[in-house]
Amino acid sequence: MREGDLAAFYRQFLRVRAEPVFIDIFKPIPYQSAAQFAEYFAVEKRPLWMMGRPKSPTAYFGLHYMLHRHDLANLDFVYFSAYPSPGSDAAHSFWRYVRGCMVERGLTRVQSFVIESSVEKIRLLESFGFRQEGLLREHYFHNGKMHDIVVHAWMAEGRHG
Amino acid sequence: MAKLGLDKIIVRRLVPEDRPLLRLWLNDPAVRQALEDETLDFSKIPETMALFESSDPFCDGALGLMVEVMGRPIGLIHFAWLNWINRNAEVIVLVGPGELRHSLGAAVVVEKIGHVAFRMLNLHKIYAFVYASNQDALSVFRKLMTEEARLHNYVKSSQGYGNLHCFGLLAGEYFAAMEKIKGRHICA
């Protein structure tokens, strides 16, 4: 991602989604600036992908806390407008691309931490084959109250018990 | 409280004099197998010790503490990923003497974690991750905290894959549990 792209992306990011945009137990607040955002992802362990055209990105996804010795990582993604409907072409192509990136890195398990009220995102994750593994109670503070975080995980076929 | 002897237990900051003992604990193969965290780098033990001694919960988002019973150090408490917006932290617990790991000693260490987290740091929640292979820790945490998530086949080892259990304890739950213990002692 070029620097100019990032600024454009971040403006849209703030305008379209005033709600928490990045839900991750390790960095649970929206970034205060594009510089902070870039800094967080500018390490090998947290690669970031932008979806769509540089001037009008539609989504991003990132892999965090990549543990190569366990072949796993945390997955987070954000669509700046609406999330695609489960089963739609847009959803399929997104997931195909994400899986390709995971396979490239040898990841056989990814987990995602999503605020409980983000129903669209949870539905989409479940349509990709993610299974709920738990609920972190009162784990995230936003708009003056605590929210639960739902934990989902996807595993490659060979990893299932 | 006198029945459990909690008044004889203190929690204090780590000092350089603790290093030999900590090194001994951290070199225990059982501990190495059970502990895994970015903040605990076994290949850099001196740096890890220095981190424990200097950790500032407000600047570093971490805090290392030693638990002592009548002058005998029995455990290390490490608050990692302290988040002052969510008011929560991950807790890494190490009960040093092997014979105390599945006993009341371990429960006492967990009680002290609650004391520091909720009465001193004013956190809302603490959470901990425990490997399924660490049965001693699992039995202690199951009694004292709530299991919130089970991450399936999370850990890869030569024996295959193992689960990772996530436990959480809310401040309200801690205070309620303490009231219960206190009430029991008053009635006894």
Interface residues (C-beta under 8 A of the other chain):
Chain A: I25 F26 P28 I29 R69 H70 D71 L72 R109 Q111 E133 G134 L135 L136 R137 E138 H139 Y140 F141 M146 V151 A153 M155 R159 H160 G161
Chain B: W81 N83 I85 N86 R87 N88 H124 K125 Y127 T146 E147 E148 A149 R150 L151 H152 N153 Y154 V155 K156 Y161 C166 G168 L170
